[in-house]
Each structure stands twice: as structure tokens, then as C-alpha cells.
């Protein structure tokens, strides 16, 4: 198994949350066929079936349920790491480590 790309995880999360390739593709701003290919490629890379597909529905497999949970954690961690790097690169800005404005002293 190789490295799973963040784009693949974002695509999977969208399909898993929407339970529809068409709605997920719309949400991501891409066409359905490339999205479907990307999910099949991810399944091949992992060696597991993530989604049960029929002509009318999409459902998560047990492996898909686990990956959805872990993919959300991983994507949140990537976003947090990017924010921390931006803060470290520009310490002159009054960054707050929590959401919302930095507290003021008065």
C-alpha cells in the first residue's frame, strides 16, 4: 500500500457523506466519472471495498465507515498543520491558537 493522497480522502469523504456520486461531484466541482475512477483507484490502493454501489444507491461498507472516520481526522489534522505553519511563518500577526480573535489586554 502506498501513500494515500489528501485529494483521494477529500473525494471519498464527499461521496461517503453525500451517499451519491452525482451530489459529491457537484459539491467538489468535478464531473462524476473522474470521481468514480478516483474512488475505485483508492479502493484498489487500499485493497478493500469502501462503497457498495447499485444503480440507485451508494452505501458504506464496514471498511468505508472506518475510513470515513479516520479520513475526517486526517484531513482536519492537515488543515491544522497548514494553519500552524502559516502562523509560524508570520509571527508578527496577532494569531490566536483558538478560533476567534486574540484576547486583548486592557
C-alpha positions in Angstrom: 0.0 0.0 0.0 1.4 3.4 -1.0 0.7 6.8 0.5 -2.9 7.9 0.3 -3.3 11.4 -1.1 -5.3 14.0 0.6 -7.3 14.6 -2.6 -8.4 11.0 -2.6 -9.5 11.3 1.0 -11.5 14.5 0.3 -13.2 12.8 -2.6 -14.0 9.8 -0.5 -15.4 11.9 2.3 -17.6 13.8 -0.1 -19.1 10.6 -1.6 -19.4 9.0 1.8 -21.2 12.0 3.3 -23.5 12.5 0.3 -24.0 8.8 -0.5 -24.2 9.9 -4.1 -21.5 10.3 -6.7 -23.5 13.0 -8.5 -24.0 15.1 -5.4 -20.5 14.6 -4.3 -19.2 15.6 -7.7 -21.3 18.7 -7.7 -20.0 19.6 -4.2 -16.4 19.1 -5.3 -16.9 20.9 -8.6 -15.8 18.0 -10.7 -17.6 15.5 -13.1 -18.9 12.2 -11.8 -16.7 9.9 -14.0 -13.4 11.1 -12.7 -14.7 11.0 -9.2 -15.8 7.4 -9.6 -12.4 6.5 -11.1 -10.6 8.1 -8.2 -12.7 6.2 -5.6 -12.1 2.9 -7.5 -8.4 3.7 -7.5 -8.4 4.4 -3.8 -10.2 1.1 -3.2 -7.5 -0.7 -5.3 -4.7 1.0 -3.5 -6.1 0.0 -0.1 -7.2 -3.4 -1.3 -10.7 -3.0 0.2 -14.2 -2.2 -1.0 -15.3 1.1 0.6 -18.6 1.6 -1.0 -21.4 -0.7 -2.1 -22.8 0.7 -5.3 -26.1 0.0 -7.1 -27.8 1.8 -9.9 -29.8 3.8 -7.3 -27.8 3.9 -4.1 -24.4 4.1 -2.5 -23.7 2.7 1.0 -20.6 2.5 3.1 -19.1 -0.9 3.8 -17.6 -1.5 7.3 -14.2 -0.6 5.8 -15.7 2.6 4.4 -17.2 3.5 7.7 -13.8 3.2 9.4 -12.0 5.2 6.6 -14.6 8.0 6.7 -14.0 8.5 10.4 -10.2 8.4 10.0 -10.2 10.5 6.9 -12.0 13.3 8.6 -9.4 13.2 11.4 -6.5 13.1 8.9 -8.0 16.0 6.8 -8.6 18.1 10.0 -5.0 17.4 11.1 -3.7 18.5 7.7 -5.7 21.7 7.8 -4.4 22.4 11.4 -0.8 21.8 10.3 -1.1 24.2 7.4 -2.6 26.9 9.8 0.2 26.4 12.3 2.8 26.7 9.6 1.3 29.9 8.4 1.3 31.3 11.9 4.9 30.2 12.4 5.9 31.9 9.2 4.4 35.3 10.2 4.7 35.7 14.0 4.1 39.5 13.7 0.4 38.8 13.1 -1.6 38.5 16.2 -2.6 34.9 15.6 -4.8 33.1 18.1 -4.3 29.4 18.7 -8.0 29.0 19.2 -10.8 30.2 16.9 -11.9 33.8 17.2 -9.9 36.9 17.7 -6.9 37.0 20.0 -7.7 38.3 23.5 -6.7 42.0 24.2 -5.2 43.3 27.4 -6.9 46.3 28.9 
